[in-house]
Amino acid sequence: MNDKFATQELLPPASEGPSGVSDWINWFVDPLPQRFMLPATGLLMLGLDWFLFSGEAATVGMAAPVTAIVGFLAGSLGAYHLQRRYALNSHPVALAKALLAGVFVGVPFPMAGTLVGAWVLATSGLGGLKSRLLAQRIVRK
């Protein structure tokens, strides 16, 4: 038997996925044992990165130092709060994840479409969000 399949995370079937607004909120902040970070943390990182660095072309890169610092601080503080409060990580683990999130958000390059963005999607569970949404639309019809 192949041992690489023994560590795969099993997700609930699409019919047992989030159905209402409160279920979706719970899905974003409920930790799963094999998930590195919460979906809310991944969404925060990608959203901040998109928000802060999508306008860099307008300033010809002159605002990059300021937005990098703001991105680092907002990514770190937001990730720390989410990981401590909802994932119930210990202080050192939440701090490590927060620093990682801060560095990823603070680098003045877009994360989406890169290996970093793919890693965030995969480790936070956001990668399966599209299939969940599509499955939910199909099940409703």
Steps between C-alpha positions, in 0.01 A plus 500: 500500500621847418578698818475845341119472501491432874564866583239653271237724655148368456243768434129455561288428192369803312148438629628535858684825426399846619144587409420833666689815589580379851628169361731687264633717783564187706674335204739796471600495868471134605839328505548158343775278642710479180454864394803726556295819525137603504320584175435843653876552541564404139221729384642783711847453351381489139253785550753730664757422233255576222370814672839648586700421189247521218542879488879503483491579129327832574781615733779359282620301799558805721250380760657152519692557827192631679266232366757230579513609864121531521465158335745339740330647807142432385584147382687414819246644743201358314652153465609495865152596617324242279740218583490566878128562531350249257770239430601506869870490410752555777679835514823381327313315223263791436794742505691293243197483272439873548859588407477275194173665398649847558800426281283355223263797506777759545706399198403756234413244234159346439457161663222375274624285216828413673621200695443696822138564403452134412653399834265734688199361313605141565594529868200708601238291323397784268606290201189285539269800536421520128402133480286538815318798354442325169386180670260696718347670193461164325341335807243782536364460145 
